[in-house]
Amino acid sequence: METEATQNKELTQPDLTDAPTGAEAGQNTTLPSQFGAPIDEFAPRFTGVPVELVLDSFRVIGELFAPGVPRRLVDILNSNDLSYFVMHSGTLDDPLDPSASTRSFDVIQLDRGGILLAIPRGEVRKPDPFEVVRKKRVPSTAVLPGFKVTGNLHLMPDADPALVPIVADHHYVPFTDVTVVTDKGRPQTWHEPLVIVNMTRVLFYGTRKDDFPAS
């Protein structure tokens, strides 16, 4: 009888409710490829940056999205290889005409070359301290169609503004401590701590030696 009971005990099925799961047993729990890649809950999906974009005659306010880790607006504008940008929501209005109506859109496509100025709205992301490169402030004025931008351009310490091809730099370049003046047709002036200028649209760039801070 004892032998028979032992044999029956060996044939008894284990209680699966107490069995370790695949992860607890050290097994690979990744789904097969037909179910798609496993989801990393902590991996960044995209970065949304609230921004005001000034065009030739209109203004677009919305949120630009870029995949991956958070980046500064100037990095997003300069890293886009496409000829246009996409917003998933935003508004279109005329900033110089308070009586003009504002229209909202669910999807917006913007011609890269049509943007004159990009102004970050909301919290401005600071660069990583390890990525910061020491530069000097160069008081500058840039003229674009309908706008004059005066502020500080930032160049390498040994750079000579006379030798740097600033107007030939087809990138978005940040100006700080900025005053923006509209053309004579609809004169307005406002101030911004940071304005990113599309150098492709710059018609005139100038600086004066007597504007430089004393060293």
C-alpha positions as a Markdown table, in Angstrom:
| # | Residue | x | y | z |
|---|---|---|---|---|
| 1 | Met | 0.0 | 0.0 | 0.0 |
| 2 | Glu | 2.8 | 2.4 | 0.8 |
| 3 | Thr | 4.4 | 1.7 | -2.5 |
| 4 | Glu | 1.2 | 2.3 | -4.3 |
| 5 | Ala | 0.5 | 5.5 | -2.5 |
| 6 | Thr | 4.0 | 6.8 | -3.4 |
| 7 | Gln | 3.4 | 6.0 | -7.0 |
| 8 | Asn | 0.1 | 7.9 | -7.0 |
| 9 | Lys | 1.8 | 10.9 | -5.3 |
| 10 | Glu | 4.4 | 11.0 | -8.1 |
| 11 | Leu | 1.6 | 11.0 | -10.7 |
| 12 | Thr | -0.3 | 13.9 | -9.1 |
| 13 | Gln | -0.3 | 17.1 | -11.2 |
| 14 | Pro | 1.2 | 20.2 | -9.4 |
| 15 | Asp | -0.9 | 23.1 | -8.4 |
| 16 | Leu | -0.3 | 25.6 | -11.2 |
| 17 | Thr | -1.6 | 28.6 | -9.1 |
| 18 | Asp | 1.7 | 28.6 | -7.2 |
| 19 | Ala | 4.0 | 28.0 | -10.2 |
| 20 | Pro | 6.5 | 30.7 | -11.0 |
| 21 | Thr | 5.7 | 32.9 | -14.0 |
| 22 | Gly | 8.0 | 33.1 | -16.9 |
| 23 | Ala | 9.7 | 36.3 | -15.6 |
| 24 | Glu | 10.1 | 34.8 | -12.1 |
| 25 | Ala | 11.6 | 31.6 | -13.6 |
| 26 | Gly | 14.1 | 33.7 | -15.6 |
| 27 | Gln | 12.5 | 32.9 | -18.9 |
| 28 | Asn | 12.3 | 35.3 | -21.9 |
| 29 | Thr | 8.8 | 36.7 | -21.9 |
| 30 | Thr | 9.2 | 38.8 | -25.1 |
| 31 | Leu | 6.2 | 38.5 | -27.4 |
| 32 | Pro | 6.8 | 36.8 | -30.7 |
| 33 | Ser | 7.5 | 39.1 | -33.6 |
| 34 | Gln | 4.0 | 38.8 | -35.1 |
| 35 | Phe | 2.7 | 40.5 | -32.0 |
| 36 | Gly | 5.0 | 43.5 | -32.4 |
| 37 | Ala | 8.0 | 44.8 | -30.5 |
| 38 | Pro | 7.7 | 44.8 | -26.6 |
| 39 | Ile | 6.7 | 48.2 | -25.2 |
| 40 | Asp | 9.1 | 50.0 | -23.0 |
| 41 | Glu | 7.0 | 52.1 | -20.7 |
| 42 | Phe | 9.9 | 54.4 | -19.8 |
| 43 | Ala | 11.2 | 55.1 | -23.3 |
| 44 | Pro | 10.4 | 58.6 | -24.5 |
| 45 | Arg | 8.0 | 58.6 | -27.5 |
| 46 | Phe | 8.2 | 62.3 | -28.6 |
| 47 | Thr | 8.8 | 65.8 | -27.4 |
| 48 | Gly | 6.1 | 68.5 | -27.8 |
| 49 | Val | 7.4 | 72.1 | -27.9 |
| 50 | Pro | 4.8 | 75.0 | -27.8 |
| 51 | Val | 5.9 | 77.5 | -30.3 |
| 52 | Glu | 4.8 | 80.7 | -32.1 |
| 53 | Leu | 5.8 | 80.8 | -35.8 |
| 54 | Val | 5.8 | 84.1 | -37.6 |
| 55 | Leu | 5.2 | 83.9 | -41.4 |
| 56 | Asp | 5.2 | 86.6 | -44.0 |
| 57 | Ser | 1.6 | 87.7 | -43.3 |
| 58 | Phe | 0.3 | 85.4 | -40.6 |
| 59 | Arg | 1.2 | 83.6 | -37.4 |
| 60 | Val | 0.8 | 80.0 | -36.4 |
| 61 | Ile | 0.6 | 78.9 | -32.7 |
| 62 | Gly | 0.7 | 75.3 | -31.8 |
| 63 | Glu | 3.0 | 72.4 | -30.8 |
| 64 | Leu | 5.8 | 71.0 | -32.8 |
| 65 | Phe | 6.5 | 67.3 | -32.2 |
| 66 | Ala | 9.8 | 65.5 | -32.5 |
| 67 | Pro | 10.5 | 61.9 | -31.8 |
| 68 | Gly | 12.9 | 60.8 | -29.1 |
| 69 | Val | 14.4 | 62.6 | -26.1 |
| 70 | Pro | 13.5 | 66.2 | -25.2 |
| 71 | Arg | 15.4 | 68.7 | -27.3 |
| 72 | Arg | 15.5 | 72.5 | -27.6 |
| 73 | Leu | 13.4 | 74.1 | -30.2 |
| 74 | Val | 16.4 | 75.3 | -32.2 |
| 75 | Asp | 17.7 | 71.7 | -32.4 |
| 76 | Ile | 14.3 | 70.4 | -33.6 |
| 77 | Leu | 14.1 | 73.1 | -36.3 |
| 78 | Asn | 17.7 | 72.4 | -37.5 |
| 79 | Ser | 17.5 | 68.6 | -37.3 |
| 80 | Asn | 14.4 | 68.2 | -39.5 |
| 81 | Asp | 15.5 | 66.8 | -42.9 |
| 82 | Leu | 12.1 | 67.5 | -44.5 |
| 83 | Ser | 11.1 | 70.6 | -46.4 |
| 84 | Tyr | 8.1 | 71.1 | -44.1 |
| 85 | Phe | 7.0 | 70.7 | -40.5 |
| 86 | Val | 3.8 | 69.2 | -39.1 |
| 87 | Met | 1.7 | 70.2 | -36.2 |
| 88 | His | -1.2 | 68.1 | -34.9 |
| 89 | Ser | -3.2 | 71.1 | -33.7 |
| 90 | Gly | -2.8 | 74.8 | -33.9 |
| 91 | Thr | -4.2 | 78.2 | -34.8 |
| 92 | Leu | -3.7 | 80.6 | -37.7 |
| 93 | Asp | -4.2 | 84.4 | -37.2 |
| 94 | Asp | -2.8 | 87.8 | -38.2 |
| 95 | Pro | -0.8 | 89.1 | -35.2 |
| 96 | Leu | -0.8 | 92.7 | -36.5 |
| 97 | Asp | -4.6 | 92.9 | -37.0 |
| 98 | Pro | -6.5 | 92.4 | -33.7 |
| 99 | Ser | -9.8 | 92.4 | -35.5 |
| 100 | Ala | -8.8 | 89.4 | -37.7 |
| 101 | Ser | -10.4 | 86.1 | -36.9 |
| 102 | Thr | -8.5 | 83.1 | -35.6 |
| 103 | Arg | -9.0 | 79.7 | -37.2 |
| 104 | Ser | -8.1 | 76.4 | -35.5 |
| 105 | Phe | -6.8 | 73.3 | -37.3 |
| 106 | Asp | -6.3 | 69.6 | -36.4 |
| 107 | Val | -3.4 | 69.1 | -38.7 |
| 108 | Ile | -1.0 | 71.7 | -40.1 |
| 109 | Gln | 1.8 | 71.5 | -42.6 |
| 110 | Leu | 4.3 | 74.4 | -42.7 |
| 111 | Asp | 6.7 | 75.2 | -45.5 |
| 112 | Arg | 10.2 | 75.2 | -43.9 |
| 113 | Gly | 11.2 | 78.2 | -46.0 |
| 114 | Gly | 8.0 | 80.1 | -45.2 |
| 115 | Ile | 8.9 | 80.6 | -41.5 |
| 116 | Leu | 10.6 | 83.8 | -40.6 |
| 117 | Leu | 10.7 | 83.7 | -36.8 |
| 118 | Ala | 10.2 | 80.9 | -34.2 |
| 119 | Ile | 9.4 | 81.9 | -30.7 |
| 120 | Pro | 9.3 | 79.3 | -28.0 |
| 121 | Arg | 6.2 | 79.4 | -25.7 |
| 122 | Gly | 6.1 | 77.8 | -22.3 |
| 123 | Glu | 9.1 | 76.5 | -20.5 |
| 124 | Val | 12.4 | 76.8 | -22.4 |
| 125 | Arg | 14.5 | 73.7 | -22.1 |
| 126 | Lys | 18.0 | 74.4 | -21.0 |
| 127 | Pro | 20.9 | 72.6 | -22.7 |
| 128 | Asp | 22.9 | 69.9 | -21.0 |
| 129 | Pro | 25.8 | 71.5 | -19.2 |
| 130 | Phe | 28.2 | 69.1 | -20.9 |
| 131 | Glu | 26.9 | 70.4 | -24.3 |
| 132 | Val | 27.4 | 74.1 | -23.5 |
| 133 | Val | 30.0 | 75.8 | -25.6 |
| 134 | Arg | 31.3 | 79.2 | -24.4 |
| 135 | Lys | 30.4 | 81.9 | -26.9 |
| 136 | Lys | 30.5 | 85.7 | -27.0 |
| 137 | Arg | 27.5 | 88.0 | -27.5 |
| 138 | Val | 27.5 | 90.0 | -30.7 |
| 139 | Pro | 24.8 | 92.8 | -30.7 |
| 140 | Ser | 23.2 | 92.4 | -34.1 |
| 141 | Thr | 20.4 | 93.5 | -36.3 |
| 142 | Ala | 18.7 | 91.2 | -38.9 |
| 143 | Val | 16.1 | 92.4 | -41.4 |
| 144 | Leu | 13.6 | 89.9 | -42.8 |
| 145 | Pro | 10.5 | 90.6 | -45.0 |
| 146 | Gly | 8.3 | 92.8 | -42.8 |
| 147 | Phe | 10.4 | 92.6 | -39.6 |
| 148 | Lys | 13.6 | 93.9 | -38.0 |
| 149 | Val | 15.1 | 91.9 | -35.3 |
| 150 | Thr | 17.7 | 93.4 | -32.9 |
| 151 | Gly | 19.4 | 91.4 | -30.2 |
| 152 | Asn | 22.5 | 89.3 | -29.4 |
| 153 | Leu | 23.8 | 86.8 | -31.8 |
| 154 | His | 26.2 | 84.3 | -30.1 |
| 155 | Leu | 29.5 | 83.4 | -31.9 |
| 156 | Met | 32.6 | 81.5 | -30.9 |
| 157 | Pro | 35.0 | 83.7 | -28.9 |
| 158 | Asp | 37.6 | 84.1 | -31.7 |
| 159 | Ala | 35.0 | 84.6 | -34.5 |
| 160 | Asp | 35.1 | 87.8 | -36.5 |
| 161 | Pro | 31.6 | 88.8 | -37.6 |
| 162 | Ala | 33.2 | 90.3 | -40.8 |
| 163 | Leu | 34.5 | 86.9 | -41.8 |
| 164 | Val | 31.7 | 84.6 | -40.6 |
| 165 | Pro | 29.1 | 84.0 | -43.5 |
| 166 | Ile | 26.1 | 84.8 | -41.3 |
| 167 | Val | 23.6 | 85.5 | -44.0 |
| 168 | Ala | 24.8 | 82.5 | -46.0 |
| 169 | Asp | 24.1 | 80.2 | -43.0 |
| 170 | His | 20.8 | 78.5 | -44.0 |
| 171 | His | 20.0 | 77.4 | -40.5 |
| 172 | Tyr | 17.7 | 78.6 | -37.7 |
| 173 | Val | 19.9 | 80.8 | -35.4 |
| 174 | Pro | 18.9 | 82.0 | -31.9 |
| 175 | Phe | 19.0 | 85.7 | -30.9 |
| 176 | Thr | 18.6 | 86.6 | -27.3 |
| 177 | Asp | 17.3 | 89.8 | -25.6 |
| 178 | Val | 15.4 | 90.6 | -28.7 |
| 179 | Thr | 13.4 | 93.6 | -29.9 |
| 180 | Val | 11.1 | 92.9 | -32.9 |
| 181 | Val | 9.9 | 95.9 | -35.0 |
| 182 | Thr | 7.4 | 95.4 | -37.8 |
| 183 | Asp | 7.5 | 97.3 | -41.1 |
| 184 | Lys | 6.2 | 100.8 | -41.5 |
| 185 | Gly | 2.8 | 99.7 | -42.9 |
| 186 | Arg | 1.6 | 98.3 | -39.5 |
| 187 | Pro | 4.2 | 99.4 | -37.0 |
| 188 | Gln | 4.4 | 97.4 | -33.8 |
| 189 | Thr | 7.3 | 96.7 | -31.4 |
| 190 | Trp | 7.6 | 93.9 | -28.8 |
| 191 | His | 10.4 | 92.2 | -26.8 |
| 192 | Glu | 11.3 | 88.6 | -26.4 |
| 193 | Pro | 14.0 | 86.8 | -24.4 |
| 194 | Leu | 14.6 | 84.4 | -27.3 |
| 195 | Val | 13.8 | 84.5 | -31.0 |
| 196 | Ile | 15.0 | 81.9 | -33.5 |
| 197 | Val | 15.6 | 83.4 | -36.9 |
| 198 | Asn | 15.4 | 81.6 | -40.2 |
| 199 | Met | 18.7 | 82.8 | -41.7 |
| 200 | Thr | 17.5 | 81.7 | -45.1 |
| 201 | Arg | 15.0 | 84.6 | -45.1 |
| 202 | Val | 17.4 | 87.2 | -43.8 |
| 203 | Leu | 17.9 | 90.1 | -46.2 |
| 204 | Phe | 20.3 | 92.2 | -44.2 |
| 205 | Tyr | 22.6 | 91.6 | -41.2 |
| 206 | Gly | 24.6 | 94.2 | -39.4 |
| 207 | Thr | 26.6 | 94.9 | -36.3 |
| 208 | Arg | 28.6 | 97.8 | -34.9 |
| 209 | Lys | 31.8 | 97.7 | -33.0 |
| 210 | Asp | 30.7 | 100.4 | -30.6 |
| 211 | Asp | 27.8 | 98.2 | -29.6 |
| 212 | Phe | 30.1 | 95.5 | -28.3 |
| 213 | Pro | 30.3 | 95.3 | -24.5 |
| 214 | Ala | 33.6 | 96.4 | -23.0 |
| 215 | Ser | 36.0 | 93.5 | -22.3 |
